[in-house]
Amino acid sequence: MRIFIVLLCSLLFPFLAYPTITSGTSWAYKFVVWNDFIYVVDEDKTENRVENAGKRIGEVTVYSDMNQHKGNFSNAYEEGTGYYKIIGVPTSDTIAVEVRKGVYLKAEREGIYGFKGEQEAVTGHYLENGVNVERNDLLIGTLVFFGFLSLLVLLVYHFQKNRT
């Protein structure tokens, strides 16, 4: 009975130790992505209204409040929401987002948007040839390792028991 418990714990350990990947994302603020940079929009501040919006420079191509996406992505604004240059302000600092017809809000550049794609590789884990290892590959490898370890423990226990 004791060996059964040890074997069961060994097989369940990878599932308990491996972090659960959730399907949803919790956002700290509303943002848009343009040219691989995150621009944060604060709708609560009245001073964020823009009166001097210039040329249209892009638009939201993907909207989702649950998942990250590549491209001109937003967690708050629907597809087609326009991005505009603010006259006299470089786009490397701030852009304007048309939140409603004729209403523009400042979106301040926060930093680089680091999402790589639907199945983002775990950073820092590489195979011998330098290819990124996917999360599923790590889980499968862990399960195989603990499966062999459990088999080894079972064999050692069996030989020790038969010896005495």
N, C-alpha and C positions, 0 to 999 in steps of 0.2 A: 504494500500500500504506500509506503514511504517513497519508493522509487517512482510510483505513478504520480505523486504530488510533485516531486522534483522534475520529472519529465514535463508535466503540464505547465509548471512555472517557467521552465526553460523555453517552451514553445510559445507561451503567451508574452514573455518579456519584450520581444521586439514590438509587439502591438502597443504595449503600455509605455515603452520608452520612446517610441517614434511620435513626434508631434503630430497632432491631428491637423489636417489641412481643411479649413473651412471654405465654404462656397461663397460666403458673403464677406464684404469688407466694411469696416466702420471708418467713416471719414471724419477728420478733425475740423475741416473747413471746406467751403465750396471753392472749386478751382476749375480752370480750363488748362489744356495743354496745347501749346503752339510752338512749332519748331523744336520739339524735344525739351521744352522748358515748362515748368509749372508756374502758372500765374494765379494767385489767390484773389478771390473776389469777396469783399466784406460788404454785404448788403445793408448792414445795420448802421453804418456811418453815412450821414448825409453829405459829408464833404467828399465822398467817393463818387458823387455824380459828375459826369463829364459833359461839358457844354461844347467843347471844341474837338469833337471826333472828326477825324479826317478820312483818308482812303481806307476802304475795306481791305484787310490783309489776309483774311482766312475765315473759317467757320468751324463749328463743332461737327465732326464727321461721325463720332461715336459717342452715345450717351449711355451711361450705366451708373446706378447708385449702389450696385452690388459687386461689380468686378472691375479690374483694371483692363485697359485695352491699349493697343498701339495707335499712333496717329494723333489727330486733333481731338482728343478725348476730354469729356467733362463728366463730373459726378453730379452736376446740378442743372445744366442747361441742355435743352433738347438739340437734336441734330439740326443743323441749319442756322443755329444762333451765330451771329456774325462777330468777328474780331475786327477792331479798327485801330488805326494808328491815331494817337493823340497828337494834335498839332503842337510842335515845339518840345515834345518829350520823346526821347529815344525808346524804341520798342524793346531794347535790352533792359529797360527799367520797368516800364508800365505799358499796358495796352488797354483799350476800352472794349467792353463786352456789351452788346445790345441785349439787355435783359427783357425789354418789352419794346414795342414799336416806338422809336424815337427816344428811348430812355437808355442811356449808356452809363455803365459803372466802371471805375478803375479796377484793373486786375494787376496787382503788383507781382513782379517776378520773384519767385521763392527759391528756385534752384533747378537743377537738371532733373528731368523725369526719367527715372531709371528702369522702367518696365521694359523687358526684352521680348515678351510674347506670351502666348497662351500657356505654354509649358516652360516656365522660366527655370533655368538650371540652377542648382544650388551652387552658390559662389564658393570658390575655394576648394572644391572637390574635383579632382581630375584623374582620368585614367592615365596609363603610362604614355600614350601618344598625345596627351594634352586635350582630349575631347571632354567637354563638360559631362558630368554624370547627372542624370535626371533623378528626381526624388524617388520615383518608382524603382529605379535601378538600385538605389541605396536600400530601399525596403526589402527588395527581393534578395539582395546580397546578405542583408542582416538575417533574414529568415533562413536562408540556406546555411549560414554560419551556425546559428543556434540549433538548427536541425541536426547538423553533424555533431555539434557539441553534445546534444542530448543523446544521440546514438552512442557516442563514445562513453558517456557516463553510464548508460544502460549496459553496454558491453563490459565495462570495468566492474560494475555491480554484479553482473551475472557470473563473471569469472571468479570474483571474490567469494560469492555465495557457494559456488560449486567446489571451490578449493577446500572449504572447511567442512 
